[in-house]
Amino acid sequence: MDFSFSPEEESFRTEIRSFLDSHLPNDWNDRDTIGDEGAEDGSLARTITKGLADKKWLAMAWSKENGGLDATHVQQMIYNEETTYARMPGGGGMGVAWVGPALILYGTDEQKEQYLPKITNGDDIWCTLYSEPGAGSDLASLQTRAVRDGDEWIINGSKIWTSGGHYANMGWLAARTDPSAPKHRGISTFVMPMDAPGVSVRPLPNLAGEHGFNEIFFEDVRIPGDSLVGVENRGWYQVATALDFERSGVGAYANGKRSVEKLVSAARDEESLVQQNPTARYELADRWIEVQVGFNVAYRIPFLQSQGIIPNHEASVSKLYGSELSQRIAGTGMHLLGSISQLRPGSPYAKLGGAFAQQYMTAVSSTVAAGTSEVQRNIIAQRGLGLPRG
Ligand SMILES: Cc1cc2nc3c(=O)[nH]c(=O)nc-3n(C[C@H](O)[C@H](O)[C@H](O)COP(=O)(O)OP(=O)(O)OC[C@H]3O[C@@H](n4cnc5c(N)ncnc54)[C@H](O)[C@@H]3O)c2cc1C
């Protein structure tokens, strides 16, 4: 079995690295942060996004007809890996990752013409409007209503945990269009301008004090009739496909690799860390192995796509393993750095800039976002192993 990348793929990886080197500040790699570059004002993200759009790299795996480069899915994953590892600000976000691919599969020609170019040139920022207070794992129970009124749809209801809802200008919405049908068969998907009258956004800070997600309220929001994407009342199946796109990322492994490298380098520089915590060496060795395993799990997805197979339970395997690994890595960081690891960013005494205190708290939600670990295990048990429902 050949696990190596082709010479073209390797040279593509080099090209991305040199793009990143030339666009990121010189000291970027030495900064003691791990996740997003939250401290930047957004201008670097905008410059980088435009630079990527000019090279047609934002949605490189899309067809040329849709504004991409016809790049292979493996190339797309190499791009995702390198840009995540480098903590690159900006990029195509949800628009490129799953809204665009869903529009390509289910949208009308007019919708593709209207929305795809603004995704591939980085102008539109999308958020995902699925979860509700009473509908998370059991998403098909969602209650937000879309009612047809002449040439328009009227939307009423609310969404929760909407990542980036405070800066997105477009939303990918799932709403109930037929309340009398069985719950999976009465849902449709819509494109929702986030500045439509009647849409309001309330911030929801997370446990680490960061503002990433929001509550969104819809009060008699009117959107044009042609905002419906795909076939009315078949939205559940479109959402399920879009979720598979969402779960097949390499981000957890690229971030994990960077974090483990930071810890290894701290342990080499300061021997007392390992002397005080001898088992931390074993933990680091385990995390390093798990990151390597994770990359293989992740790259299996584009390999299947290259064979014309839409990954399903395979995407859940990658999502489950990656999100649980990110929690183990954060735990190893806390263990290795000792009690001082609890100091947050901003403290002059914090080690590695307090990044692991932050990561330890934010990693809690990784096994909830995009479907909980229990939901992923159910999918793997049923669709991967053919086990009966529990
Ligand atoms: C960081 C983050 C970002 C998010 N971003 C978005 C976003 O942008 N847009 C969006 O729409 N949503 C978003 N979400 C919401 C996310 O999709 C939901 O939180 C998730 O689907 C779980 O739903 P819930 O919170 O309602 O929990 P629940 O579904 O109420 O689950 C509660 C517990 O019950 C367990 N459980 C539920 N059903 C089963 C079952 N059948 N078998 C076994 N156990 C079960 C769950 O595993 C969990 O432990 C985000 C969440 C997080 C944490």
The ligand as an SDF file (V2000), in Angstrom:
LIG
                    3D

 53 58  0  0  0  0  0  0  0  0999 V2000
  -18.4610   25.0470   19.1220 C   0  0  0  0  0  0  0  0  0  0  0  0
  -19.8160   24.7580   18.5430 C   0  0  0  0  0  0  0  0  0  0  0  0
  -20.1700   25.3440   17.3440 C   0  0  0  0  0  0  0  0  0  0  0  0
  -21.4440   25.0960   16.8100 C   0  0  0  0  0  0  0  0  0  0  0  0
  -21.7780   25.7310   15.6340 N   0  0  0  0  0  0  0  0  0  0  0  0
  -23.0150   25.5410   15.1310 C   0  0  0  0  0  0  0  0  0  0  0  0
  -23.4220   26.2440   13.9520 C   0  0  0  0  0  0  0  0  0  0  0  0
  -22.6700   27.0410   13.3850 O   0  0  0  0  0  0  0  0  0  0  0  0
  -24.6740   26.0630   13.4950 N   0  0  0  0  0  0  0  0  0  0  0  0
  -25.5440   25.1900   14.0780 C   0  0  0  0  0  0  0  0  0  0  0  0
  -26.6570   25.0410   13.5800 O   0  0  0  0  0  0  0  0  0  0  0  0
  -25.1940   24.5110   15.2070 N   0  0  0  0  0  0  0  0  0  0  0  0
  -23.9540   24.6770   15.7380 C   0  0  0  0  0  0  0  0  0  0  0  0
  -23.5920   24.0130   16.8820 N   0  0  0  0  0  0  0  0  0  0  0  0
  -24.5850   23.1660   17.5620 C   0  0  0  0  0  0  0  0  0  0  0  0
  -24.2790   21.6790   17.5150 C   0  0  0  0  0  0  0  0  0  0  0  0
  -24.4980   21.1440   16.2350 O   0  0  0  0  0  0  0  0  0  0  0  0
  -25.1650   21.0220   18.5920 C   0  0  0  0  0  0  0  0  0  0  0  0
  -24.7540   21.5310   19.8480 O   0  0  0  0  0  0  0  0  0  0  0  0
  -25.0350   19.5130   18.5710 C   0  0  0  0  0  0  0  0  0  0  0  0
  -25.6320   18.9830   17.4340 O   0  0  0  0  0  0  0  0  0  0  0  0
  -25.6790   18.8770   19.8370 C   0  0  0  0  0  0  0  0  0  0  0  0
  -26.9650   19.3300   20.0310 O   0  0  0  0  0  0  0  0  0  0  0  0
  -27.4250   19.8630   21.4650 P   0  0  0  0  0  0  0  0  0  0  0  0
  -26.4440   20.8750   21.9210 O   0  0  0  0  0  0  0  0  0  0  0  0
  -28.8520   20.2930   21.3390 O   0  0  0  0  0  0  0  0  0  0  0  0
  -27.3230   18.6330   22.4540 O   0  0  0  0  0  0  0  0  0  0  0  0
  -28.3870   17.4520   22.5900 P   0  0  0  0  0  0  0  0  0  0  0  0
  -28.7640   16.9480   21.2640 O   0  0  0  0  0  0  0  0  0  0  0  0
  -29.4820   17.9120   23.4870 O   0  0  0  0  0  0  0  0  0  0  0  0
  -27.5370   16.3380   23.3170 O   0  0  0  0  0  0  0  0  0  0  0  0
  -27.3580   16.2820   24.7360 C   0  0  0  0  0  0  0  0  0  0  0  0
  -26.6250   14.9860   25.0570 C   0  0  0  0  0  0  0  0  0  0  0  0
  -27.4470   13.8530   24.7160 O   0  0  0  0  0  0  0  0  0  0  0  0
  -26.7190   12.9700   23.8540 C   0  0  0  0  0  0  0  0  0  0  0  0
  -27.6120   12.3880   22.8560 N   0  0  0  0  0  0  0  0  0  0  0  0
  -28.5590   13.0220   22.1370 C   0  0  0  0  0  0  0  0  0  0  0  0
  -29.1550   12.1530   21.2930 N   0  0  0  0  0  0  0  0  0  0  0  0
  -28.5500   10.9550   21.4610 C   0  0  0  0  0  0  0  0  0  0  0  0
  -28.7360    9.6760   20.8720 C   0  0  0  0  0  0  0  0  0  0  0  0
  -29.6440    9.4550   19.9230 N   0  0  0  0  0  0  0  0  0  0  0  0
  -27.9370    8.6670   21.2870 N   0  0  0  0  0  0  0  0  0  0  0  0
  -26.9890    8.8740   22.2550 C   0  0  0  0  0  0  0  0  0  0  0  0
  -26.7990   10.0670   22.8610 N   0  0  0  0  0  0  0  0  0  0  0  0
  -27.5630   11.0970   22.4690 C   0  0  0  0  0  0  0  0  0  0  0  0
  -25.7020   13.8660   23.1640 C   0  0  0  0  0  0  0  0  0  0  0  0
  -24.6090   13.1060   22.6750 O   0  0  0  0  0  0  0  0  0  0  0  0
  -25.3140   14.8250   24.2740 C   0  0  0  0  0  0  0  0  0  0  0  0
  -24.3450   14.2300   25.1090 O   0  0  0  0  0  0  0  0  0  0  0  0
  -22.3450   24.2430   17.4520 C   0  0  0  0  0  0  0  0  0  0  0  0
  -21.9820   23.6530   18.6740 C   0  0  0  0  0  0  0  0  0  0  0  0
  -20.7410   23.9160   19.2140 C   0  0  0  0  0  0  0  0  0  0  0  0
  -20.3900   23.2890   20.5330 C   0  0  0  0  0  0  0  0  0  0  0  0
  1  2  1  0
  2  3  1  0
  2 52  2  0
  3  4  2  0
  4  5  1  0
  4 50  1  0
  5  6  2  0
  6  7  1  0
  6 13  1  0
  7  8  2  0
  7  9  1  0
  9 10  1  0
 10 11  2  0
 10 12  1  0
 12 13  2  0
 13 14  1  0
 14 15  1  0
 14 50  1  0
 15 16  1  0
 16 17  1  0
 16 18  1  0
 18 19  1  0
 18 20  1  0
 20 21  1  0
 20 22  1  0
 22 23  1  0
 23 24  1  0
 24 25  2  0
 24 26  1  0
 24 27  1  0
 27 28  1  0
 28 29  2  0
 28 30  1  0
 28 31  1  0
 31 32  1  0
 32 33  1  0
 33 34  1  0
 33 48  1  0
 34 35  1  0
 35 36  1  0
 35 46  1  0
 36 37  1  0
 36 45  1  0
 37 38  2  0
 38 39  1  0
 39 40  1  0
 39 45  2  0
 40 41  1  0
 40 42  2  0
 42 43  1  0
 43 44  2  0
 44 45  1  0
 46 47  1  0
 46 48  1  0
 48 49  1  0
 50 51  2  0
 51 52  1  0
 52 53  1  0
M  END
$$$$
